Amino acid sequence: MTDDRLDWESTYAIALALKRAYPQANLKEVSLGQIYAWTLELSEFQDDPLLANDDILSAIYQDWLEEILHEQ
């Protein structure tokens, strides 16, 4: 296990990784299903896909949104 490993508890780190991977994403059009799929595609993500739930995915979405809002 390395320090850059992501799991479902790393919602903020996942949000930052998704923000880097998908800089042009319009969060108004991104679904929780899309966040789930994109998270699984992250090379540093290493957790059981079955552990995801709407609360976790919503937290990732919220963290990502807050990062964008703080840039403005």
Residue frames relative to the residue before (quaternion, step in Angstrom):
aa qw qx qy qz dx dy dz
M 1.0000 0.0000 0.0000 0.0000 0.00 0.00 0.00
T 0.1724 -0.7884 0.5854 0.0770 3.55 -0.95 0.93
D 0.6663 -0.5252 0.3611 0.3871 3.55 -1.27 0.36
D 0.7117 0.4518 -0.2699 0.4653 3.59 1.09 -0.60
R 0.3975 0.7016 -0.4844 0.3392 3.59 1.24 0.32
L 0.1980 -0.7807 0.5850 0.0952 3.55 -0.94 0.92
D 0.0086 -0.7592 0.6505 0.0213 3.53 -1.16 0.70
W 0.7450 -0.4356 0.2633 0.4313 3.57 -1.28 0.16
E 0.6231 0.5363 -0.3519 0.4476 3.61 1.16 -0.40
S 0.6371 0.5383 -0.3104 0.4561 3.59 1.27 -0.33
T 0.0375 0.8614 -0.5064 0.0052 3.59 0.87 0.88
Y 0.6685 0.4921 -0.3179 0.4582 3.60 0.91 -0.82
A 0.6626 0.4959 -0.3058 0.4707 3.59 0.92 -0.86
I 0.6232 0.5155 -0.3385 0.4810 3.59 1.04 -0.70
A 0.6357 0.5328 -0.3283 0.4519 3.58 0.94 -0.87
L 0.6612 0.4950 -0.3099 0.4710 3.59 0.94 -0.85
A 0.6509 0.5122 -0.3149 0.4635 3.59 0.97 -0.83
L 0.6588 0.4912 -0.3079 0.4795 3.59 0.98 -0.79
K 0.6188 0.5438 -0.3373 0.4555 3.57 1.02 -0.77
R 0.6655 0.4811 -0.2926 0.4899 3.59 1.03 -0.80
A 0.7016 0.4852 -0.2659 0.4491 3.57 0.93 -0.91
Y 0.7950 0.1770 -0.0635 0.5767 3.58 1.10 -0.73
P 0.0213 -0.8638 0.5033 0.0088 3.60 0.63 1.10
Q 0.7092 0.4490 -0.2654 0.4744 3.59 1.12 -0.51
A 0.4001 0.7354 -0.4719 0.2762 3.61 1.26 0.03
N 0.2664 -0.7216 0.6194 0.1569 3.53 -1.04 0.87
L 0.3434 -0.7915 0.4653 0.1977 3.56 -0.25 1.26
K 0.5587 0.5900 -0.3992 0.4247 3.59 1.18 -0.35
E 0.7390 0.3842 -0.2066 0.5134 3.57 1.22 -0.50
V 0.5747 0.5936 -0.3753 0.4202 3.61 1.27 -0.07
S 0.2650 -0.7734 0.5604 0.1325 3.55 -0.79 1.05
L 0.6324 -0.5011 0.4100 0.4253 3.56 -1.27 0.21
G 0.6019 0.5577 -0.3488 0.4528 3.57 1.11 -0.63
Q 0.6498 0.5000 -0.3110 0.4807 3.57 1.04 -0.77
I 0.6261 0.5220 -0.3361 0.4717 3.59 0.98 -0.78
Y 0.6239 0.5376 -0.3260 0.4641 3.58 1.01 -0.83
A 0.6937 0.4796 -0.2781 0.4598 3.58 0.77 -1.04
W 0.6730 0.4923 -0.2998 0.4635 3.59 0.89 -0.91
T 0.6237 0.5371 -0.3422 0.4533 3.59 1.02 -0.77
L 0.6633 0.5035 -0.3105 0.4585 3.59 0.90 -0.86
E 0.6568 0.5198 -0.3053 0.4529 3.60 1.14 -0.56
L 0.5246 0.6345 -0.4228 0.3787 3.61 1.19 -0.34
S 0.4818 -0.6986 0.4454 0.2852 3.59 -0.75 1.02
E 0.7080 0.4620 -0.2644 0.4641 3.59 1.06 -0.68
F 0.5445 0.6091 -0.4073 0.4083 3.59 1.27 -0.06
Q 0.0927 0.7949 -0.5886 0.1147 3.55 -0.75 1.11
D 0.4464 0.6441 -0.5078 0.3579 3.55 0.21 1.27
D 0.6383 -0.5281 0.4005 0.3916 3.53 -1.30 0.26
P 0.4306 -0.7190 0.4792 0.2609 3.63 -0.59 1.08
L 0.6369 0.5588 -0.3286 0.4173 3.60 1.10 -0.62
L 0.6031 0.5773 -0.3587 0.4176 3.61 1.22 -0.25
A 0.5157 0.6503 -0.4155 0.3721 3.59 1.24 -0.24
N 0.0331 0.7692 -0.6382 0.0034 3.53 -1.20 0.60
D 0.7182 -0.4610 0.2965 0.4287 3.57 -1.25 0.22
D 0.6158 0.5500 -0.3566 0.4372 3.60 1.03 -0.67
I 0.6625 0.4909 -0.3016 0.4786 3.59 0.93 -0.88
L 0.6836 0.4839 -0.2930 0.4612 3.57 0.83 -0.97
S 0.6316 0.5174 -0.3294 0.4742 3.60 1.05 -0.70
A 0.6339 0.5230 -0.3311 0.4637 3.60 1.02 -0.73
I 0.6251 0.5157 -0.3349 0.4808 3.59 1.01 -0.77
Y 0.6406 0.5257 -0.3131 0.4639 3.57 0.93 -0.94
Q 0.6789 0.4988 -0.2903 0.4540 3.58 0.83 -0.98
D 0.6491 0.5097 -0.3160 0.4681 3.59 0.94 -0.86
W 0.6465 0.5129 -0.3091 0.4727 3.57 0.99 -0.86
L 0.6566 0.5123 -0.3052 0.4619 3.58 0.90 -0.92
E 0.6638 0.5028 -0.3095 0.4591 3.59 0.90 -0.88
E 0.6139 0.5391 -0.3459 0.4613 3.59 1.05 -0.70
I 0.6620 0.4977 -0.3018 0.4722 3.57 0.95 -0.86
L 0.6683 0.5070 -0.2998 0.4544 3.56 0.93 -0.90
H 0.6660 0.5065 -0.3094 0.4519 3.61 1.02 -0.71
E 0.5991 0.5599 -0.3572 0.4472 3.59 1.25 -0.35
Q 0.6589 0.5492 -0.3067 0.4125 3.57 1.11 -0.64
